């Protein structure tokens, strides 16, 4: 294992510390317990947005803390849910009296720990709403979940719900916007190689030299099937078809097309995938009105990518376009 680390047990602590040092104008890092808040939190009169999960998916979630997205992010150990004693103070830190929305990826540990934290925060007088992200169409149940996994659609939800909160929507309205995003986004991923969790020191799963895993999870969970390596266009078609079928996108509709890198795939290859997906959508009479390409929710150094399609309406498009200023996403400011 070759990684730019010191102590495998200190990876998250040192990474979060470095993140705070790199972006002191945007965030404040709390070390004990670990969580990250936007510099100006809590923002008076504004609904707070909190998300989090296991580390190893950077820039998710801390990279999306700032104006127009999250108010706080809670990093767990690598591929491990944060604990309630992290989530509770993060929630309290961003509550201005307007309430807090928790954005939670559908993994058992995340769901249980955020649920416990929400109950404790409400006992402290904070109103909390929870939005569950379960956009992965690859498998219905997995090693970590009951139901579908929450994957790259999380990024789109954090942006759009964050914009709703920034414009002044109340607690229930922000939660409703998040629910609309979740109902209208589907994702699916592929792995060309495994990643190595620092404290484990070995690949998280085994793939033969010419094998790929279709429908992989962001922690290396098994997908739909393993096949021999094939062309980028062939892989793209295998990911896109189940997405479009499940989402039931119709001719004439507008969508956001998101091609996300898993951490070890060059941007040039992601654009080859995007090229094919955009062509397929155009052939079906579906308009790609907005796009996003890059590494936004990764799995350490895993080679591979995911495709997400979000059905857009005028309001969701407006919220996507709204200004955002975070370490990993910035426009309109």
Secondary structure, 3 states (H helix, E strand, C coil): CCCCCCCHHHHHHHHHHHHHHHCCCCEEEEECCEEEEECCCCCCCCCEEEEEEEECCCCCCHHHECECCECEEEEEEECCCCCHHHHHHHHHHHCCCCCEEEEEECCHHHHHHHHHHHHHHHHCCCCEEEEEECCECCCCCCCCCCCCCCCCHHHHHHHHHHHHHHCCCCHHHHHHHHHHHHHCEEEEEEECCCCECCCCCCECCCCCCCEEEECCCCCCCCCCEEEECCCHHHHHHHHHHHHHHHHCCCCCCEEEEEEEECECCCHHHHHHHHHHHHHHHHHCCCEEEEEEEECCCCCCCECEEEEEEEEECHHHHHHHHCCEECCCCEECC
